[in-house]
Amino acid sequence: MDTVIETKRLILRPWEDRDAPALFKYAKDERVGPIAGWPVHTSIEHSLDVIHSVLSAPETYAVIPKETGEPAGSIGIMFGTDATLGNMKPCEAELGYWIGVPFWGRGLIPEAVEKLLERCFEILDCNTVYCGYYEGNDRSRRVQEKCGFRYYRTETEHIDMCGVKHVEIFNRITKDEWRIRRGLEMK
């Protein structure tokens, strides 16, 4: 059974073929993909291919604002070799996310990140979650700061899906840090 997660303003659910037009609408914007390390979508068919080849991975969710009812971004939990950060242990995960330009600055991605941190720590039994951003992507940096991630390390030679070299900054949050932020008793 596919997991569907609800927050105050969002539905997070697995991507479906019928989402390709909405994905294309936001992923064709040059301000979105390249700063996240993936190419601009060129057609609805391209977006459908990305749904099949990338967004169908386990624990990858369409970010659907309840006000629109259509996907406006994506968020996912990655483990092991699927993650950008190498040498992760089995009890560790990495989060990745993006959202379309009309939804920037509204706090939707931090809301989704908080919910997936809860999933990582309470359901998937992770003890550390990492998250990275490319130097200059201040929006992504701010999401991570808001959600309690702290500096872990910098990689200066990361090559993205477009073949562009970036400086990538990785942050992390541990289960204990997350529980303290949430005001939960330590287990």
N, C-alpha and C positions, 0 to 999 in steps of 0.2 A: 504494500500500500504506500502510495506517495505521501510524504509529509507536507501538510499545509500548516503554516504558522501565521498567526494573526497578532498584530500590534494595534495600538490605538488608531493609527491612520493607514496601516498597510496590511496587505495580504502578501505573504511570501509562499510561493508554490513552484513546483517544477515547471520548466518551460514546455510548451506544447507547440506543435506545428502551426496552429492557428495564430500564434503570437508573432509570426514572422513580419507582418506589416508594421506592427507597433515597434518591434525591435529595429527595423530598418528606419522608421521615422526618427528615432533618437540616435542610433548608431551611425547614421550617415553624416552627422555633424562633426566637422573636423576638430572641434574643441573637446570632443569626448574621447575617442579611441586612442589617438596618438599619445596623449599625456598619460594614458593607462597602459600603453605598450602594445596596442593592437591596431590593425588597419581600419580605416573608415570603411563602412559597408557600402557596397556599390549597387545593390539591388535587393529586392525582397528575396530573390532566390539565394543570394549570398547570405542574407540573414538566416534563411531556413537551413542552409548548410552549416552555419555556425551553431544553430540550435542543435543539430544532429551531432556535430563533431566536437563541440566544446561545452555548450550549455546543458547537455544531457548528462553530464557527470554527476555522480552521487553528491548530495548535499549542495547542489547549485539551484538557486531560486530566482524566479522572476520577481522583481520588486514592483508591486502593483499598488499605487495610491488608491485608497477606497473612493476618493472623489472622482477618479476617472474610470476605474475598473479595467484599465489596460496596463500591460507592463511598460515601465518607464526606465527600468534599469535592471541590474543584476547583482546578486551577492552570493558568495559561495564559501564553503569550508573545504580546504584542500589538505590532504594527508600525504606523507611520504614523498614519493617521486613526482606526484602531481603538483606539489607545492613549488614555488619559486625559490624558497630558502632551502638549501640542501642540507643533508645530514640531520633531518628531524627524527626524533624518537617516536615510537608508536603512540605515546600519550601526548603528542604535540600536534598542533594544527596551525594552518595559516588561513587568514581571511582575505578575500579580495572582493572589490565592489566597484560599481560605477552607477551613475544616474544621469538621465538626460538633462540638458541645459535648462529647460523651463522649470525644473524642480531643484536647481541649485539654491543653496542658502536657506532651505526650509526645514532642515533638521531631519529629513527622512532617512538618509543613510545612517546617521548616528542611531536613530531609532531601530533600524534593521540590525546594525552591528550589535547593539545591546542585546537584542533578542537572540542573535546567533551566539554571542558569548555565553548567554544562559544555556543554550543548547549544548555548546561545547563542554562547559564545566559541569552541568547538572545531568545531562543525558548521555553524552558521548564519552564522559569520563576523562577529558583532557586535563592536563595539569598546567600547560602553557599554550597560549595562542599568540602567533606572530602576525604582523601586518606590515606591508612595505609600501613605500611611495617613491616616485622618482623626484629627484631634486627639482624644485620649482613648482611642484604640484601642491600648492599651499592648501587647497581645499581638502585634499586627502590627508595631509598632515594634521589639519585642524580636526577632522573627524576622529583620527586616532588619539589626539590629545584629549578631546571631549570624552572619549570612551575609556580613558585611563591607561592607554598604552604608554610605555616608556622606552626610551632609546635602548637599542640592543647592539646594532652594528651597522656599518656602511660598506657597501660593495661598490667599487668604482668602475667596474668593467662589465656591467650587465647589458647584454644584447637582447633587445625586445623582439617581438614577432615581426616587426618591420625592418629589422636589421640595424636599428639605431642603438648606439651605445649610450647608456645612462649611468648616472650615479644613483644608486638605490639605497634608501635609508630604511632599515628594518627596526620596528618597535615590537614590544611584547608586553603581555600582561599574564601574570600567573593566576592560578585559581585562588590562592590566598589573597592576592592583591584585589582581585575581582570581588571576593566575598567581603573584604574590608570596605571597599567602595560602596557595596550594596547594603552595608550594615548588617551582614549575616554573621551568625556565630561560626567560628572556625570548626570544621569537622576533623 
